[in-house]
Amino acid sequence: MDNLKKLRLEKGLTQQSLAEKLNIGQQSVYKYEHHITEPDIDMQKTIADFFDVSVDYLIGHSSCPHKIEEVHPTDLNHTELALIQKYRSLPPSSREVFLQLLDEFLKNTS
């Protein structure tokens, strides 16, 4: 729990006030911050969610506090989204020409 105290202080919380928000005792927060005991994984997730950081950051395994967003194969980046929006703005006949050009381009690149 390397970053717990840092996160708590950044939010201006005492150990007692954090404990109340997490529904645990103040002694537990103290023990977590001083590496006397470690919280179970469920409590680690609860604390990470409370501070809106990743568990990896909370326990000191990462220097990046941001949660890693799950990426799905169907998610689009900005360029892909812009390409689809441009495609949709084309009239149907132009869409067909565009698809033919794209197919031809792909044949030449493989």
Long-range contacts (C-beta under 8 A, 24 or more apart in sequence): 1-32, 1-33, 1-35, 1-38, 1-39, 1-44, 1-47, 1-58, 1-59, 1-60, 2-58, 2-59, 2-60, 3-53, 3-57, 3-58, 3-59, 3-60, 3-65, 4-29, 4-32, 4-33, 4-47, 4-58, 5-33, 7-51, 7-53, 7-58, 8-33, 11-51, 21-50, 22-46, 22-47, 22-50
